Amino acid sequence: MKHDLKRGALLLASATFFTAALNALQKLTGSSLPALEIIFFRNLFSLPFVLLIASRTGIVLKTHHFGGHVLRSVVGLVSMIMVVITVTRLPLAEQQVLSYTQPLFLVLLSIPLLHERPSLQRWIAVSIGFSGVIVVALGKGLLHGAGGAVPSWAYFMALAQGAVGALTTMQIRQLSATESSTTIALWQAILMTVMTALPLPFIWTTPGMTEAACLVAVGAFAGIAQVLQTEAFASAQVSAIGPFAYSGLVWAALIGWFGFGEMPGLAMVLGGLLIIGSGVWMLRHDRPAKRKVVAEGTMDAATGTPP
């Protein structure tokens, strides 16, 4: 595999920008449109980009584990719903930093589901990461029930979304034993589109012109982010460019600040550094395992967070 660090880093940072932008658009539309309606259009309009990626190696839908794809899509759908709900209620940067707990939950879930034994370095990284979560919680007064104008449950849902996102990655790892990444991505896009289309007649809210444009952009941005992320990991070694996945926090903070007047607090910044630092540490000190997880997760647009 070629290794172009500059190209890979630029592509990955660009992918995180489009992910932050689509979250901002979901925040705009989430207050007036049902989450499932937003997710339907996200999957529908991102499908052409998934087909574009899949066409490079061949579009293969044949599978021996259809039930596994259904389960993986259901869990991914739950993750997407949680993202829409939390970005609607939380500052973009705070939702983003809490979503970065996914690698931490991945370590914890690997014990009962994959029977793995995490190394001491991983346990240290997990401890550092969750200490960052505590710092964020203390800064918002969540541990003593003073969440302020933002409901406390939204923060806990954002944290839970990290766990659900980790479960989706775990399911990709299990499916990838017999399925290609393109097959997994195609079934995810198709099944999620169908699953969210079924309840539309019962929850439909007609979007205005501005909202309709946002919905198209949400799907396009999700697809563009997938393409850029896939190209990034094909351009350079994961261990080298992986930390650039966390640049999404910068984009989320800037968009939240200038677009919504959300000024990041000191506790969020410090907690974010601890959470991101733990993720980078795991990426740097567990390269073979991490390469496998990222390779299997590059086609996954369920969470929009780094593997």
Disulfide bonds with the S-S distance in Angstrom:
none
